[in-house]
Amino acid sequence: MEHGVTSWFSLWCISQLVEQRLADGVLLCQRHGRHWQPLLAAGVSLPDVSLSVSGKRPFQRLSYPLCRQLDMGSGQFLSLSAQYDGYALFLLQRRRHVRLSKTAWLGFFASVFTYADRARQAVSLLPLFEYFPLPLVRITPAGVVEWSNRAVRRITGTTTADITGRSLREFSLGADWPETRRLYQRLVNEPELGMAVMEKHYLHPNGHLLLGETQLTLVRDIDNQPLCIMGTLASLRPRATPSRGMNLRFIPAPEQPEGVMICDAGSRIDQVSPAFEQVTGYQEKDVRGSHPSLLRSGLHSRAFYRQMNQALHEQGRWQGEVWNRRRCGQIYPERLSISALHGPEGPAHLVVVFSEIKQPDATEQNTPPEDKDTLTGLANRASFQQRLARYCRLNEPFALMILDINNFRLFNNAINHRVGDRVLQEVAARLRDRLRSGDDLARIGNDEFALLVPGIVHPRQARIFGRHLLNALARPLAMAEQQLYVDATMGGALWPGLNEKDAESLLQHAEQALFGAKQKREPLALYDDKLNRSQSRRIRLQHDLTEAIRRGGLRLHYQPIVDTASGTVTKLEALVRWHHAELGPISPMEFVPVAEECGMVQALGDWVLNRACADLHRLKLAGHSLHMAINRSSLEFQSLGLDGEEWLSIIERHGLDPQQMIFEITESLFMQGNEHHLERIDALRKAGCRIAIDDFGTGFSALNYLRAFPIDLVKIDKSFIDHLPGNRKDGLLLEGILRIIGDLGMQVVIEGMETPAQAAYLSTQPCHFLQGYLIARPMPLRELLTFLETYAGHTIPVAD
């Protein structure tokens, strides 16, 4: 027990007595015979001698010689209780003749019983307050007295036995009791209200009517369940006739993080808490007498507020999440609870309690580091996802926009990573400059930014805002002593919108819109019904393609490639085909990207390689010695081991010579800047395979790739010969490319030869191989065997 006394005082009580200005210095002392030994001190040095006190009253003045001994001017002796007879407090003042004020004692009461952990300890040691001059009472939420100190019993003229176990109803004016009970219950149900200050009438046992001001606060146990209500009597004075009703106000708890706003019956602000001032930026003097509508953000509809008022009228309570506006104009989300407190003649007060929903703002310096992207200072992906979920819970209109920098890899690979980082920082700064108050910006990927834009209710608004953001990147970025142009694509989705169920589905739709914009090479796209149908088809294709790969639902067609020197077919290109049972033929231009999206491209590529090798072996047995060209995507190439063993083992398993295989890759593989790509290419070529660049000239072609990488064949895209002969510029361009490639010692395949005129023109050019519909369309193996047996060789027809 003694340890409990000293530990509680050392933690809370002594420091609060000094802080609340009940004393300039406090000593907790323990009696030893006729003297008191100081144990703890606050505001004064702990004496190393015992102290003597004359008199036996539990609360009395200390003698002046004793105060002088402690370098103080005056003081009071306060015994704790009969239960703790061996302990007392010395309350010391530097000045002489100081009287302890009731206001100071009330401050002490609030500082102890409105802090949860202090209050729990104080309630477990209530006998310590037996001789405190402040009247203290512990009651149940039903108003039954469980404990009271001597000051209460002195005022009421009762004994401990008289008052303990009795209801306070017996001491209350009958008309006030129902509202008093409702107040007790509100303290239980709404702890965020803090301390209630109630002015009501009391009946003295002698029949006199008294007007008293009581301060009440709820104490909860360690499991946050109601433990008791602690009350103190701030004032008590005679009142001849009762006034109508009772007066009530609330004092938010000092540690209460929520903002509290008390409104009168006319819905005008009467009182606010410190947290209210901190969150909104309004001082109490600025808002007292005003309507709460001054906080409205303008993002909610009139119907929203009508529903709120209807709930208050019918149920007396409303809670939810809203957007409000600070004094500075910034919009922010908050959780809001409104309760109507009724008096005898109807609603008397509205108690509004709110807590800000923290949304780390990348433009604020106090954003927690763990919520920031370290490079740009914006919110990171984890923080963004939390905010997106909160926006969706509010169920108010907004737009989610995702911006992706096109070909960002070029900045890192073509220049260096430092320039790439500066590009991201500059893009972030420019986007931030285009935002309104209340908009949110985050970096959610390597080169992806996400924006949450409240108040967007129509696709037209979203498109205007999206173009506004993209225009921020129209000006070149000046860095590294050069001007860089940044191109970006944006996708978006609206909330509430089409088939959006939650934050995850909304994010998915915005990303699908971004993907759709990139596919169509458009700067901006929004998720809509057309895109929804397209995405539904893609989802179905993902599932069905997986089954087609597993169950053999795909086919290979082969297109012959002719050697211009001999006029015979020496090579084949393997082209995958898919005839869907319900949807009909599906183009590789559609299902290959689907395979890349769903992670099936490796399985698709392995199936193609296995089937092509098997068919090439059959052709060999039939007497046709040919080379097979197979397309492999960048994703497939990246997953290949550095020794190329995965592909080489498949070739060997089918009894083929690696020299018969040509692997076609695209120029984008070289732009990735992966140093291991050269090792993979060297390993395949050392084994005998040949490497071809497919569709040369359609991407960001750079002839230095041909110089830097060991390449055997270059396939010229058909777009270079579509207007030949007849287009002088196209002719000059093609002839220049053919001359350079020939000088580098590589062979050339011309794709897309479809007319006799093209054939006649190409016969005059230094190209090694021809491929196109004029020779043959892609065909299955059975038709290919017939074609090879009947093909008489390529001859140059006479042009018209």
Summary of the structure (lengths in Angstrom):
residues: 800
radius of gyration: 42.3
end to end distance: 115.2
largest distance: 134.6
contacts: 2498
relative contact order: 0.04
helix: 39%
strand: 27%
